[in-house]
Amino acid sequence: MTDLFDWISVYKAENAIEANLIKGLLALSRIDVRFHGEALAGALGDIPHEQTYVSILVMQIKQRQAEKILLEYQSKQSIHDWFCSHCGEKNGAGFEFCWSCQMDKDEKA
């Protein structure tokens, strides 16, 4: 039987920036996070890229809550670039507002 307060891996971030972004998302829901492998980024080039990923650990008791948040995060990451209906500028998938004219992504011109 596992202890509900054991730390378990719920996600592998590609780098420390993504890991800290996810830590912030989980912290908003009062989920404590630990990292494993964060220091391996310095070995990039000596070891395969996949081995430099940062494991995100949460307590097992918070696993389902964390996985729900991570599923939403991942679904937003798979969205494609979009074009502003106001000025026609191409925007990255992560932008909610046009970087050029500040029009909301969902507003129609």
N, C-alpha and C positions, 0 to 999 in steps of 0.2 A: 504494500500500500504506500502511495506517495503522500508526502506532507504537502498540505495546501499552501504552505509558506516557502516551498522550494522555488528557486529561480529557474525558469524554463525559457528557452528560446522561442520567440514568436515571429521573428522576421530577420532577414539578412539585408542590411542596407548596403548600397554600393560604395558608400564613403561616409566619412565622419559628418559631413554637412547634412546628408540625408538622415543619418542616425539622429542627429540633434534636432532636426525638424520633426521627426517622428516622436522623439522624446517630449518635445513641446506639445504635440497633439495629444499624447497620452497623459501628460501632466494636467492638461485642461480637465480631464476626467479623474484626476487624483490617482493616477496609476504611476507608481514608482517604477523607474527603469534603471537597469544596469547595462553596460556595454561589455562585450567580450571581443577582443581582436582589434580594438581601435588603433593600437600602436603599430599594427602590421602594415599600414599604408606606407610607412617609410621603407619597407622592403619591396615595394612594387618594382618590378624589373628583375629582382632576384627570385621571387616566387610568383606563381601564376596569379593573375588579376583576381580570380574568384576567391583565392585564399586571403585576400585583403579586405573582404567584406566584413562589416561590423555586425555582429549578432546583437539583437535587441532582446534583452531578458526582462521578464516580468514575473511576479509571484504567481504560482499556479492558480491561486484563488481568483486572480484577475484575468486569467487567460481568455475566457470567452468575451469579456468586455473589450479587452485589447484587440482581439481578432476582429471584432465587429468594426472598430475604429480603423484598423489596418485595411480591412476590405473596402471601406469607403475611400480611404486614401489611395489604394491601388486603382480603384475604378476611376478616380479623377485623373490619375497619371496616364491612363490609357486613352484619354480623350485626345482628339487630334487638334492641330492648329485650326484657327478660325479667322474669317475675314470680317472686318468691321462693316456693318451695314450702313454706317454714316459716311466714312471716308474711304472705305475699301482697303485699308491697311491690313496686312497679314500679322496676326498675333499668335504667340505661342500658346499651347494648350493650358498652361498654368495661369494665364492672365484672365482676370474677370472683367477688366476694363481695357479698352484700346489704349495702347501705349502712346499713340499719336494724338488722338482727340479726346481721350478719357470717356468715351461713350461706353455704357454698360454693355457687356456681351449680349445680353438678352433683349436689349432695346432695339426696336425697329426704327430705321431712319424715316 
